[in-house]
Amino acid sequence: MSTQPKTFISPEQYLEIERKAEFKSEYYNGEMFPMDRAGLGTTDMAGAREAHGDIIWNLSGELRNQLREGPCRGHSNDMRVRVSATGLYTYPDIVIVCGERQYLDDRRDTLLNPTVIIEVLSRSTEAYDRGRKFEHYQSVTSLQHYVLVSSERMRVDLYTRQPDSTWILTAGNKPDESLALSAVGCTIKLSELYGGIEFDPNANAASR
C-alpha cells in the first residue's frame, strides 16, 4: 500500500506563506504546524482557554509598567521567534528583548535574540513547552529566563540560565510569592499575575 509523501518547504517558503496567512503557524524541519488564535489546542476547555488569555493580559500589563523606562521591550503573541541553531520558528506567548533587537530581515517580524520567553501552559501544549520546545530555546544564547505559567492552577516555573549555561529552576505556587526576572529587572507577585483568574474546576479534575 502506497502512502502520500509529505511535502517539505523551505524556511523562505514558510515565511512567504506565513506573512500572508490569517492564522499563525510554527515551522520546523520543513513542515508547518498550525496554531489556533490563542495558541491552544482543540482539546482545551473553554474555561482553561479564558484563563490562558487573562493570564497573558495580566502579565503583559505588569511587564509593560515595569519595563516602560528601561532598555527592554515586550511583545505578546504576535512576535515570531527563530531559534537559529535548530531552525524552529515559533510564537511565544510573551517575549522580552533588551538592548538592540536583532531581526531575521528588514520586515522586523522575526526576532533572533530574546532575553525572556514566557509560555502560558495549557493541557494540549504543556508537554511540548516543558520538553522539546525548551530544548530548542536553550540553544538561544541571548535567552536568560524561560518561564512556564500554569493556566489551571497557581504555579509558575522560572528557569534561569547560569554562567556555565546550565539552568536553575525556581518554582512558586503561593499568592505572596513572586516571579523575579532579574535579567530585565522585573518582579511580579503571583497574586497580581493571577489576579481575577477563575480556574476551571473541570480542567483541574481532568489533569489529575
Rosetta constraint file for C-alpha pairs under 8 A:
AtomPair CA 7 CA 31 HARMONIC 7.81 0.50
AtomPair CA 8 CA 30 HARMONIC 4.62 0.50
AtomPair CA 8 CA 31 HARMONIC 5.73 0.50
AtomPair CA 9 CA 13 HARMONIC 5.96 0.50
AtomPair CA 9 CA 14 HARMONIC 6.57 0.50
AtomPair CA 9 CA 30 HARMONIC 4.87 0.50
AtomPair CA 9 CA 31 HARMONIC 6.40 0.50
AtomPair CA 10 CA 14 HARMONIC 6.24 0.50
AtomPair CA 10 CA 30 HARMONIC 5.81 0.50
AtomPair CA 11 CA 15 HARMONIC 6.23 0.50
AtomPair CA 11 CA 27 HARMONIC 7.70 0.50
AtomPair CA 11 CA 30 HARMONIC 7.17 0.50
AtomPair CA 12 CA 16 HARMONIC 6.27 0.50
AtomPair CA 13 CA 17 HARMONIC 6.25 0.50
AtomPair CA 14 CA 18 HARMONIC 5.85 0.50
AtomPair CA 14 CA 27 HARMONIC 7.11 0.50
AtomPair CA 14 CA 32 HARMONIC 7.23 0.50
AtomPair CA 15 CA 19 HARMONIC 5.88 0.50
AtomPair CA 16 CA 20 HARMONIC 6.86 0.50
AtomPair CA 17 CA 21 HARMONIC 6.15 0.50
AtomPair CA 18 CA 24 HARMONIC 6.78 0.50
AtomPair CA 18 CA 25 HARMONIC 6.95 0.50
AtomPair CA 23 CA 34 HARMONIC 7.52 0.50
AtomPair CA 23 CA 35 HARMONIC 7.14 0.50
AtomPair CA 23 CA 36 HARMONIC 6.84 0.50
AtomPair CA 23 CA 37 HARMONIC 6.73 0.50
AtomPair CA 24 CA 34 HARMONIC 6.22 0.50
AtomPair CA 24 CA 35 HARMONIC 5.63 0.50
AtomPair CA 24 CA 36 HARMONIC 7.09 0.50
AtomPair CA 24 CA 37 HARMONIC 7.38 0.50
AtomPair CA 25 CA 32 HARMONIC 6.03 0.50
AtomPair CA 25 CA 33 HARMONIC 5.18 0.50
AtomPair CA 25 CA 34 HARMONIC 4.08 0.50
AtomPair CA 25 CA 35 HARMONIC 5.20 0.50
AtomPair CA 25 CA 90 HARMONIC 7.49 0.50
AtomPair CA 26 CA 32 HARMONIC 5.65 0.50
AtomPair CA 26 CA 33 HARMONIC 5.00 0.50
AtomPair CA 26 CA 34 HARMONIC 6.32 0.50
AtomPair CA 26 CA 35 HARMONIC 7.09 0.50
AtomPair CA 26 CA 88 HARMONIC 7.47 0.50
AtomPair CA 26 CA 89 HARMONIC 5.45 0.50
AtomPair CA 26 CA 90 HARMONIC 4.80 0.50
AtomPair CA 26 CA 91 HARMONIC 7.18 0.50
AtomPair CA 27 CA 31 HARMONIC 5.63 0.50
AtomPair CA 27 CA 32 HARMONIC 4.47 0.50
AtomPair CA 27 CA 33 HARMONIC 6.05 0.50
AtomPair CA 27 CA 87 HARMONIC 7.97 0.50
AtomPair CA 27 CA 88 HARMONIC 5.82 0.50
AtomPair CA 27 CA 89 HARMONIC 5.01 0.50
AtomPair CA 27 CA 90 HARMONIC 6.80 0.50
AtomPair CA 28 CA 32 HARMONIC 6.67 0.50
AtomPair CA 28 CA 87 HARMONIC 6.07 0.50
AtomPair CA 28 CA 88 HARMONIC 4.78 0.50
AtomPair CA 28 CA 89 HARMONIC 6.54 0.50
AtomPair CA 29 CA 87 HARMONIC 6.91 0.50
AtomPair CA 29 CA 88 HARMONIC 7.54 0.50
AtomPair CA 35 CA 39 HARMONIC 5.45 0.50
AtomPair CA 35 CA 40 HARMONIC 7.06 0.50
AtomPair CA 35 CA 41 HARMONIC 7.62 0.50
AtomPair CA 36 CA 40 HARMONIC 6.05 0.50
AtomPair CA 36 CA 41 HARMONIC 6.91 0.50
AtomPair CA 38 CA 49 HARMONIC 7.51 0.50
AtomPair CA 38 CA 52 HARMONIC 7.91 0.50
AtomPair CA 38 CA 53 HARMONIC 7.15 0.50
AtomPair CA 39 CA 93 HARMONIC 7.85 0.50
AtomPair CA 40 CA 44 HARMONIC 6.72 0.50
AtomPair CA 40 CA 49 HARMONIC 7.26 0.50
AtomPair CA 40 CA 122 HARMONIC 6.63 0.50
AtomPair CA 40 CA 124 HARMONIC 6.64 0.50
AtomPair CA 40 CA 125 HARMONIC 6.92 0.50
AtomPair CA 41 CA 124 HARMONIC 5.49 0.50
AtomPair CA 41 CA 125 HARMONIC 7.35 0.50
AtomPair CA 43 CA 123 HARMONIC 7.89 0.50
AtomPair CA 43 CA 124 HARMONIC 6.62 0.50
AtomPair CA 44 CA 48 HARMONIC 6.42 0.50
AtomPair CA 44 CA 49 HARMONIC 6.53 0.50
AtomPair CA 44 CA 122 HARMONIC 7.04 0.50
AtomPair CA 44 CA 123 HARMONIC 6.40 0.50
AtomPair CA 44 CA 124 HARMONIC 6.54 0.50
AtomPair CA 45 CA 49 HARMONIC 6.23 0.50
AtomPair CA 45 CA 203 HARMONIC 6.96 0.50
AtomPair CA 46 CA 50 HARMONIC 6.18 0.50
AtomPair CA 47 CA 51 HARMONIC 6.27 0.50
AtomPair CA 47 CA 199 HARMONIC 7.02 0.50
AtomPair CA 47 CA 200 HARMONIC 5.13 0.50
AtomPair CA 47 CA 203 HARMONIC 7.71 0.50
AtomPair CA 48 CA 52 HARMONIC 6.10 0.50
AtomPair CA 48 CA 122 HARMONIC 7.21 0.50
AtomPair CA 48 CA 151 HARMONIC 6.35 0.50
AtomPair CA 48 CA 152 HARMONIC 6.43 0.50
AtomPair CA 48 CA 199 HARMONIC 7.05 0.50
AtomPair CA 48 CA 200 HARMONIC 6.03 0.50
AtomPair CA 48 CA 203 HARMONIC 6.67 0.50
AtomPair CA 49 CA 53 HARMONIC 6.49 0.50
AtomPair CA 49 CA 122 HARMONIC 7.84 0.50
AtomPair CA 50 CA 54 HARMONIC 6.22 0.50
AtomPair CA 51 CA 55 HARMONIC 6.02 0.50
AtomPair CA 51 CA 151 HARMONIC 5.76 0.50
AtomPair CA 51 CA 152 HARMONIC 7.62 0.50
AtomPair CA 51 CA 197 HARMONIC 6.06 0.50
AtomPair CA 51 CA 198 HARMONIC 6.89 0.50
AtomPair CA 51 CA 199 HARMONIC 6.74 0.50
AtomPair CA 52 CA 56 HARMONIC 6.49 0.50
AtomPair CA 52 CA 120 HARMONIC 6.40 0.50
AtomPair CA 52 CA 121 HARMONIC 7.52 0.50
AtomPair CA 52 CA 122 HARMONIC 7.35 0.50
AtomPair CA 52 CA 151 HARMONIC 5.38 0.50
AtomPair CA 53 CA 57 HARMONIC 6.26 0.50
AtomPair CA 54 CA 58 HARMONIC 6.21 0.50
AtomPair CA 54 CA 197 HARMONIC 6.87 0.50
AtomPair CA 55 CA 59 HARMONIC 6.07 0.50
AtomPair CA 55 CA 120 HARMONIC 7.55 0.50
AtomPair CA 55 CA 151 HARMONIC 7.32 0.50
AtomPair CA 55 CA 193 HARMONIC 6.50 0.50
AtomPair CA 55 CA 194 HARMONIC 6.31 0.50
AtomPair CA 55 CA 197 HARMONIC 7.36 0.50
AtomPair CA 56 CA 60 HARMONIC 5.93 0.50
AtomPair CA 56 CA 76 HARMONIC 7.54 0.50
AtomPair CA 56 CA 93 HARMONIC 7.11 0.50
AtomPair CA 56 CA 94 HARMONIC 7.51 0.50
AtomPair CA 56 CA 120 HARMONIC 7.25 0.50
AtomPair CA 57 CA 61 HARMONIC 6.23 0.50
AtomPair CA 58 CA 62 HARMONIC 6.30 0.50
AtomPair CA 58 CA 192 HARMONIC 7.28 0.50
AtomPair CA 58 CA 193 HARMONIC 5.65 0.50
AtomPair CA 58 CA 194 HARMONIC 7.28 0.50
AtomPair CA 58 CA 195 HARMONIC 7.34 0.50
AtomPair CA 59 CA 63 HARMONIC 6.03 0.50
AtomPair CA 59 CA 193 HARMONIC 5.83 0.50
AtomPair CA 60 CA 64 HARMONIC 5.91 0.50
AtomPair CA 60 CA 74 HARMONIC 7.80 0.50
AtomPair CA 60 CA 75 HARMONIC 8.00 0.50
AtomPair CA 60 CA 76 HARMONIC 6.99 0.50
AtomPair CA 60 CA 94 HARMONIC 7.54 0.50
AtomPair CA 61 CA 65 HARMONIC 6.33 0.50
AtomPair CA 62 CA 66 HARMONIC 6.41 0.50
AtomPair CA 62 CA 188 HARMONIC 7.08 0.50
AtomPair CA 62 CA 193 HARMONIC 7.92 0.50
AtomPair CA 63 CA 67 HARMONIC 5.88 0.50
AtomPair CA 63 CA 74 HARMONIC 7.52 0.50
AtomPair CA 63 CA 186 HARMONIC 7.01 0.50
AtomPair CA 64 CA 68 HARMONIC 5.83 0.50
AtomPair CA 64 CA 73 HARMONIC 7.81 0.50
AtomPair CA 64 CA 74 HARMONIC 7.13 0.50
AtomPair CA 66 CA 185 HARMONIC 7.97 0.50
AtomPair CA 66 CA 186 HARMONIC 6.22 0.50
AtomPair CA 67 CA 71 HARMONIC 7.51 0.50
AtomPair CA 67 CA 72 HARMONIC 6.07 0.50
AtomPair CA 67 CA 73 HARMONIC 6.58 0.50
AtomPair CA 67 CA 184 HARMONIC 7.85 0.50
AtomPair CA 67 CA 186 HARMONIC 7.47 0.50
AtomPair CA 68 CA 73 HARMONIC 7.86 0.50
AtomPair CA 71 CA 98 HARMONIC 5.67 0.50
AtomPair CA 71 CA 99 HARMONIC 5.58 0.50
AtomPair CA 72 CA 96 HARMONIC 6.64 0.50
AtomPair CA 72 CA 97 HARMONIC 5.54 0.50
AtomPair CA 72 CA 98 HARMONIC 4.02 0.50
AtomPair CA 72 CA 99 HARMONIC 6.24 0.50
AtomPair CA 72 CA 184 HARMONIC 6.92 0.50
AtomPair CA 73 CA 96 HARMONIC 5.59 0.50
AtomPair CA 73 CA 97 HARMONIC 5.65 0.50
AtomPair CA 73 CA 98 HARMONIC 6.45 0.50
AtomPair CA 74 CA 94 HARMONIC 6.93 0.50
AtomPair CA 74 CA 95 HARMONIC 5.58 0.50
AtomPair CA 74 CA 96 HARMONIC 4.23 0.50
AtomPair CA 74 CA 97 HARMONIC 6.47 0.50
AtomPair CA 75 CA 79 HARMONIC 6.09 0.50
AtomPair CA 75 CA 94 HARMONIC 5.60 0.50
AtomPair CA 75 CA 95 HARMONIC 5.35 0.50
AtomPair CA 75 CA 96 HARMONIC 6.45 0.50
AtomPair CA 76 CA 92 HARMONIC 7.38 0.50
AtomPair CA 76 CA 93 HARMONIC 5.42 0.50
AtomPair CA 76 CA 94 HARMONIC 4.26 0.50
AtomPair CA 76 CA 95 HARMONIC 6.44 0.50
AtomPair CA 77 CA 91 HARMONIC 6.04 0.50
AtomPair CA 77 CA 92 HARMONIC 6.06 0.50
AtomPair CA 77 CA 93 HARMONIC 4.69 0.50
AtomPair CA 77 CA 94 HARMONIC 6.08 0.50
AtomPair CA 78 CA 91 HARMONIC 6.74 0.50
AtomPair CA 79 CA 91 HARMONIC 6.11 0.50
AtomPair CA 79 CA 92 HARMONIC 7.48 0.50
AtomPair CA 79 CA 95 HARMONIC 7.53 0.50
AtomPair CA 79 CA 109 HARMONIC 6.14 0.50
AtomPair CA 79 CA 110 HARMONIC 6.51 0.50
AtomPair CA 79 CA 111 HARMONIC 7.02 0.50
AtomPair CA 80 CA 89 HARMONIC 6.72 0.50
AtomPair CA 80 CA 90 HARMONIC 5.61 0.50
AtomPair CA 80 CA 91 HARMONIC 4.73 0.50
AtomPair CA 80 CA 92 HARMONIC 7.37 0.50
AtomPair CA 80 CA 109 HARMONIC 6.19 0.50
AtomPair CA 80 CA 110 HARMONIC 4.74 0.50
AtomPair CA 80 CA 111 HARMONIC 6.16 0.50
AtomPair CA 81 CA 89 HARMONIC 5.67 0.50
AtomPair CA 81 CA 90 HARMONIC 5.38 0.50
AtomPair CA 81 CA 91 HARMONIC 6.04 0.50
AtomPair CA 81 CA 92 HARMONIC 7.41 0.50
AtomPair CA 81 CA 110 HARMONIC 5.26 0.50
AtomPair CA 81 CA 111 HARMONIC 4.73 0.50
AtomPair CA 81 CA 112 HARMONIC 6.05 0.50
AtomPair CA 81 CA 114 HARMONIC 7.79 0.50
AtomPair CA 82 CA 87 HARMONIC 6.70 0.50
AtomPair CA 82 CA 88 HARMONIC 5.71 0.50
AtomPair CA 82 CA 89 HARMONIC 4.47 0.50
AtomPair CA 82 CA 90 HARMONIC 6.55 0.50
AtomPair CA 82 CA 104 HARMONIC 7.93 0.50
AtomPair CA 82 CA 110 HARMONIC 6.38 0.50
AtomPair CA 82 CA 111 HARMONIC 6.26 0.50
AtomPair CA 82 CA 112 HARMONIC 5.60 0.50
AtomPair CA 83 CA 87 HARMONIC 5.56 0.50
AtomPair CA 83 CA 88 HARMONIC 5.14 0.50
AtomPair CA 83 CA 89 HARMONIC 6.40 0.50
AtomPair CA 83 CA 112 HARMONIC 6.85 0.50
AtomPair CA 83 CA 136 HARMONIC 6.73 0.50
AtomPair CA 83 CA 137 HARMONIC 6.76 0.50
AtomPair CA 83 CA 139 HARMONIC 7.37 0.50
AtomPair CA 83 CA 140 HARMONIC 6.29 0.50
AtomPair CA 84 CA 88 HARMONIC 7.19 0.50
AtomPair CA 84 CA 112 HARMONIC 7.22 0.50
AtomPair CA 84 CA 140 HARMONIC 7.47 0.50
AtomPair CA 85 CA 139 HARMONIC 6.37 0.50
AtomPair CA 85 CA 140 HARMONIC 7.41 0.50
AtomPair CA 86 CA 136 HARMONIC 6.54 0.50
AtomPair CA 86 CA 139 HARMONIC 7.86 0.50
AtomPair CA 88 CA 136 HARMONIC 7.35 0.50
AtomPair CA 92 CA 117 HARMONIC 6.44 0.50
AtomPair CA 92 CA 118 HARMONIC 6.47 0.50
AtomPair CA 92 CA 119 HARMONIC 5.97 0.50
AtomPair CA 93 CA 117 HARMONIC 7.74 0.50
AtomPair CA 93 CA 118 HARMONIC 5.96 0.50
AtomPair CA 93 CA 119 HARMONIC 5.14 0.50
AtomPair CA 93 CA 120 HARMONIC 6.50 0.50
AtomPair CA 94 CA 117 HARMONIC 5.97 0.50
AtomPair CA 94 CA 118 HARMONIC 5.01 0.50
AtomPair CA 94 CA 119 HARMONIC 6.70 0.50
AtomPair CA 95 CA 114 HARMONIC 6.45 0.50
AtomPair CA 95 CA 115 HARMONIC 7.50 0.50
AtomPair CA 95 CA 116 HARMONIC 5.63 0.50
AtomPair CA 95 CA 117 HARMONIC 4.63 0.50
AtomPair CA 95 CA 118 HARMONIC 6.24 0.50
AtomPair CA 96 CA 114 HARMONIC 5.92 0.50
AtomPair CA 96 CA 115 HARMONIC 5.62 0.50
AtomPair CA 96 CA 116 HARMONIC 4.95 0.50
AtomPair CA 96 CA 117 HARMONIC 6.55 0.50
AtomPair CA 97 CA 101 HARMONIC 6.69 0.50
AtomPair CA 97 CA 113 HARMONIC 6.77 0.50
AtomPair CA 97 CA 114 HARMONIC 4.73 0.50
AtomPair CA 97 CA 115 HARMONIC 4.83 0.50
AtomPair CA 97 CA 116 HARMONIC 6.72 0.50
AtomPair CA 98 CA 114 HARMONIC 7.62 0.50
AtomPair CA 98 CA 115 HARMONIC 6.33 0.50
AtomPair CA 98 CA 184 HARMONIC 7.44 0.50
AtomPair CA 101 CA 111 HARMONIC 7.25 0.50
AtomPair CA 101 CA 112 HARMONIC 7.79 0.50
AtomPair CA 101 CA 113 HARMONIC 6.72 0.50
AtomPair CA 102 CA 111 HARMONIC 6.03 0.50
AtomPair CA 102 CA 112 HARMONIC 5.46 0.50
AtomPair CA 102 CA 113 HARMONIC 5.89 0.50
AtomPair CA 103 CA 108 HARMONIC 5.44 0.50
AtomPair CA 103 CA 109 HARMONIC 7.08 0.50
AtomPair CA 103 CA 110 HARMONIC 5.51 0.50
AtomPair CA 103 CA 111 HARMONIC 4.66 0.50
AtomPair CA 103 CA 112 HARMONIC 5.53 0.50
AtomPair CA 103 CA 113 HARMONIC 7.89 0.50
AtomPair CA 104 CA 108 HARMONIC 6.96 0.50
AtomPair CA 104 CA 109 HARMONIC 7.79 0.50
AtomPair CA 104 CA 110 HARMONIC 5.54 0.50
AtomPair CA 104 CA 111 HARMONIC 6.44 0.50
AtomPair CA 104 CA 112 HARMONIC 6.54 0.50
AtomPair CA 105 CA 110 HARMONIC 7.53 0.50
AtomPair CA 113 CA 140 HARMONIC 7.20 0.50
AtomPair CA 113 CA 141 HARMONIC 7.76 0.50
AtomPair CA 113 CA 142 HARMONIC 5.42 0.50
AtomPair CA 113 CA 143 HARMONIC 7.14 0.50
AtomPair CA 114 CA 140 HARMONIC 7.85 0.50
AtomPair CA 114 CA 142 HARMONIC 6.05 0.50
AtomPair CA 114 CA 143 HARMONIC 5.62 0.50
AtomPair CA 115 CA 142 HARMONIC 5.57 0.50
AtomPair CA 115 CA 143 HARMONIC 4.37 0.50
AtomPair CA 115 CA 144 HARMONIC 5.42 0.50
AtomPair CA 115 CA 145 HARMONIC 6.76 0.50
AtomPair CA 115 CA 183 HARMONIC 7.66 0.50
AtomPair CA 115 CA 184 HARMONIC 7.99 0.50
AtomPair CA 116 CA 143 HARMONIC 5.85 0.50
AtomPair CA 116 CA 144 HARMONIC 5.99 0.50
AtomPair CA 116 CA 145 HARMONIC 4.84 0.50
AtomPair CA 116 CA 146 HARMONIC 5.98 0.50
AtomPair CA 116 CA 147 HARMONIC 7.77 0.50
AtomPair CA 117 CA 143 HARMONIC 7.56 0.50
AtomPair CA 117 CA 145 HARMONIC 6.49 0.50
AtomPair CA 117 CA 146 HARMONIC 5.09 0.50
AtomPair CA 117 CA 147 HARMONIC 6.29 0.50
AtomPair CA 118 CA 146 HARMONIC 5.95 0.50
AtomPair CA 118 CA 147 HARMONIC 4.59 0.50
AtomPair CA 118 CA 148 HARMONIC 6.05 0.50
AtomPair CA 118 CA 149 HARMONIC 7.50 0.50
AtomPair CA 119 CA 129 HARMONIC 7.27 0.50
AtomPair CA 119 CA 146 HARMONIC 8.00 0.50
AtomPair CA 119 CA 147 HARMONIC 6.20 0.50
AtomPair CA 119 CA 148 HARMONIC 5.14 0.50
AtomPair CA 119 CA 149 HARMONIC 6.32 0.50
AtomPair CA 120 CA 148 HARMONIC 5.88 0.50
AtomPair CA 120 CA 149 HARMONIC 4.63 0.50
AtomPair CA 120 CA 150 HARMONIC 5.97 0.50
AtomPair CA 120 CA 151 HARMONIC 6.46 0.50
AtomPair CA 121 CA 125 HARMONIC 6.29 0.50
AtomPair CA 121 CA 126 HARMONIC 5.22 0.50
AtomPair CA 121 CA 129 HARMONIC 7.41 0.50
AtomPair CA 121 CA 148 HARMONIC 6.49 0.50
AtomPair CA 121 CA 149 HARMONIC 5.74 0.50
AtomPair CA 121 CA 150 HARMONIC 5.00 0.50
AtomPair CA 121 CA 151 HARMONIC 5.85 0.50
AtomPair CA 122 CA 126 HARMONIC 5.61 0.50
AtomPair CA 122 CA 150 HARMONIC 7.06 0.50
AtomPair CA 122 CA 151 HARMONIC 6.22 0.50
AtomPair CA 122 CA 152 HARMONIC 7.56 0.50
AtomPair CA 123 CA 207 HARMONIC 7.66 0.50
AtomPair CA 125 CA 129 HARMONIC 6.06 0.50
AtomPair CA 126 CA 130 HARMONIC 6.02 0.50
AtomPair CA 127 CA 131 HARMONIC 5.88 0.50
AtomPair CA 128 CA 132 HARMONIC 5.49 0.50
AtomPair CA 128 CA 133 HARMONIC 5.67 0.50
AtomPair CA 128 CA 134 HARMONIC 7.94 0.50
AtomPair CA 129 CA 133 HARMONIC 5.04 0.50
AtomPair CA 129 CA 134 HARMONIC 6.08 0.50
AtomPair CA 129 CA 148 HARMONIC 7.85 0.50
AtomPair CA 130 CA 134 HARMONIC 5.82 0.50
AtomPair CA 130 CA 148 HARMONIC 7.77 0.50
AtomPair CA 131 CA 135 HARMONIC 6.45 0.50
AtomPair CA 132 CA 136 HARMONIC 6.49 0.50
AtomPair CA 133 CA 137 HARMONIC 6.30 0.50
AtomPair CA 134 CA 138 HARMONIC 6.08 0.50
AtomPair CA 135 CA 139 HARMONIC 7.17 0.50
AtomPair CA 136 CA 140 HARMONIC 7.60 0.50
AtomPair CA 137 CA 143 HARMONIC 7.55 0.50
AtomPair CA 138 CA 143 HARMONIC 7.37 0.50
AtomPair CA 143 CA 161 HARMONIC 7.55 0.50
AtomPair CA 144 CA 160 HARMONIC 5.80 0.50
AtomPair CA 144 CA 161 HARMONIC 5.12 0.50
AtomPair CA 144 CA 183 HARMONIC 6.56 0.50
AtomPair CA 145 CA 158 HARMONIC 6.85 0.50
AtomPair CA 145 CA 159 HARMONIC 5.57 0.50
AtomPair CA 145 CA 160 HARMONIC 4.69 0.50
AtomPair CA 145 CA 161 HARMONIC 6.37 0.50
AtomPair CA 145 CA 181 HARMONIC 7.06 0.50
AtomPair CA 145 CA 183 HARMONIC 7.52 0.50
AtomPair CA 146 CA 158 HARMONIC 6.01 0.50
AtomPair CA 146 CA 159 HARMONIC 5.03 0.50
AtomPair CA 146 CA 160 HARMONIC 6.64 0.50
AtomPair CA 147 CA 156 HARMONIC 7.14 0.50
AtomPair CA 147 CA 157 HARMONIC 5.77 0.50
AtomPair CA 147 CA 158 HARMONIC 4.61 0.50
AtomPair CA 147 CA 159 HARMONIC 6.17 0.50
AtomPair CA 148 CA 156 HARMONIC 5.80 0.50
AtomPair CA 148 CA 157 HARMONIC 5.12 0.50
AtomPair CA 148 CA 158 HARMONIC 6.52 0.50
AtomPair CA 149 CA 155 HARMONIC 6.21 0.50
AtomPair CA 149 CA 156 HARMONIC 4.63 0.50
AtomPair CA 149 CA 157 HARMONIC 6.53 0.50
AtomPair CA 150 CA 154 HARMONIC 6.49 0.50
AtomPair CA 150 CA 155 HARMONIC 5.43 0.50
AtomPair CA 150 CA 156 HARMONIC 6.31 0.50
AtomPair CA 151 CA 199 HARMONIC 7.47 0.50
AtomPair CA 152 CA 199 HARMONIC 5.73 0.50
AtomPair CA 152 CA 200 HARMONIC 6.79 0.50
AtomPair CA 152 CA 203 HARMONIC 6.54 0.50
AtomPair CA 152 CA 204 HARMONIC 6.02 0.50
AtomPair CA 153 CA 199 HARMONIC 6.52 0.50
AtomPair CA 153 CA 204 HARMONIC 7.42 0.50
AtomPair CA 154 CA 173 HARMONIC 5.22 0.50
AtomPair CA 154 CA 174 HARMONIC 6.99 0.50
AtomPair CA 154 CA 175 HARMONIC 7.99 0.50
AtomPair CA 154 CA 190 HARMONIC 7.67 0.50
AtomPair CA 154 CA 194 HARMONIC 7.19 0.50
AtomPair CA 155 CA 171 HARMONIC 7.23 0.50
AtomPair CA 155 CA 172 HARMONIC 5.72 0.50
AtomPair CA 155 CA 173 HARMONIC 4.45 0.50
AtomPair CA 155 CA 174 HARMONIC 7.79 0.50
AtomPair CA 156 CA 171 HARMONIC 5.65 0.50
AtomPair CA 156 CA 172 HARMONIC 5.30 0.50
AtomPair CA 156 CA 173 HARMONIC 6.49 0.50
AtomPair CA 156 CA 179 HARMONIC 7.51 0.50
AtomPair CA 157 CA 169 HARMONIC 6.63 0.50
AtomPair CA 157 CA 170 HARMONIC 5.91 0.50
AtomPair CA 157 CA 171 HARMONIC 4.48 0.50
AtomPair CA 157 CA 172 HARMONIC 6.66 0.50
AtomPair CA 158 CA 168 HARMONIC 8.00 0.50
AtomPair CA 158 CA 169 HARMONIC 5.57 0.50
AtomPair CA 158 CA 170 HARMONIC 5.11 0.50
AtomPair CA 158 CA 171 HARMONIC 6.11 0.50
AtomPair CA 158 CA 179 HARMONIC 7.42 0.50
AtomPair CA 159 CA 167 HARMONIC 5.87 0.50
AtomPair CA 159 CA 168 HARMONIC 5.44 0.50
AtomPair CA 159 CA 169 HARMONIC 4.58 0.50
AtomPair CA 159 CA 170 HARMONIC 6.48 0.50
AtomPair CA 160 CA 167 HARMONIC 5.32 0.50
AtomPair CA 160 CA 168 HARMONIC 5.29 0.50
AtomPair CA 160 CA 169 HARMONIC 6.60 0.50
AtomPair CA 161 CA 165 HARMONIC 5.69 0.50
AtomPair CA 161 CA 166 HARMONIC 5.85 0.50
AtomPair CA 161 CA 167 HARMONIC 4.57 0.50
AtomPair CA 161 CA 168 HARMONIC 6.63 0.50
AtomPair CA 162 CA 166 HARMONIC 5.34 0.50
AtomPair CA 162 CA 167 HARMONIC 5.79 0.50
AtomPair CA 162 CA 168 HARMONIC 7.17 0.50
AtomPair CA 172 CA 177 HARMONIC 6.14 0.50
AtomPair CA 172 CA 178 HARMONIC 7.17 0.50
AtomPair CA 172 CA 179 HARMONIC 7.60 0.50
AtomPair CA 172 CA 190 HARMONIC 7.92 0.50
AtomPair CA 173 CA 177 HARMONIC 7.13 0.50
AtomPair CA 173 CA 190 HARMONIC 7.62 0.50
AtomPair CA 174 CA 190 HARMONIC 6.81 0.50
AtomPair CA 174 CA 191 HARMONIC 7.85 0.50
AtomPair CA 175 CA 189 HARMONIC 6.87 0.50
AtomPair CA 175 CA 190 HARMONIC 4.96 0.50
AtomPair CA 175 CA 191 HARMONIC 4.41 0.50
AtomPair CA 176 CA 189 HARMONIC 6.33 0.50
AtomPair CA 176 CA 190 HARMONIC 6.50 0.50
AtomPair CA 176 CA 191 HARMONIC 6.47 0.50
AtomPair CA 177 CA 189 HARMONIC 5.81 0.50
AtomPair CA 177 CA 190 HARMONIC 5.86 0.50
AtomPair CA 177 CA 191 HARMONIC 7.91 0.50
AtomPair CA 178 CA 187 HARMONIC 6.36 0.50
AtomPair CA 178 CA 188 HARMONIC 5.34 0.50
AtomPair CA 178 CA 189 HARMONIC 4.07 0.50
AtomPair CA 178 CA 190 HARMONIC 5.46 0.50
AtomPair CA 179 CA 187 HARMONIC 5.57 0.50
AtomPair CA 179 CA 188 HARMONIC 5.10 0.50
AtomPair CA 179 CA 189 HARMONIC 6.14 0.50
AtomPair CA 179 CA 190 HARMONIC 6.82 0.50
AtomPair CA 180 CA 185 HARMONIC 7.80 0.50
AtomPair CA 180 CA 186 HARMONIC 6.05 0.50
AtomPair CA 180 CA 187 HARMONIC 4.38 0.50
AtomPair CA 180 CA 188 HARMONIC 6.53 0.50
AtomPair CA 181 CA 185 HARMONIC 5.97 0.50
AtomPair CA 181 CA 186 HARMONIC 5.12 0.50
AtomPair CA 181 CA 187 HARMONIC 6.05 0.50
AtomPair CA 182 CA 186 HARMONIC 6.44 0.50
AtomPair CA 182 CA 187 HARMONIC 7.84 0.50
AtomPair CA 188 CA 192 HARMONIC 6.71 0.50
AtomPair CA 188 CA 193 HARMONIC 6.66 0.50
AtomPair CA 189 CA 193 HARMONIC 6.28 0.50
AtomPair CA 190 CA 194 HARMONIC 5.91 0.50
AtomPair CA 190 CA 195 HARMONIC 8.00 0.50
AtomPair CA 191 CA 195 HARMONIC 5.64 0.50
AtomPair CA 199 CA 203 HARMONIC 7.89 0.50
AtomPair CA 199 CA 204 HARMONIC 7.84 0.50
AtomPair CA 200 CA 204 HARMONIC 6.54 0.50
AtomPair CA 201 CA 205 HARMONIC 6.18 0.50
AtomPair CA 202 CA 206 HARMONIC 6.09 0.50
AtomPair CA 203 CA 207 HARMONIC 6.26 0.50
AtomPair CA 204 CA 208 HARMONIC 6.69 0.50
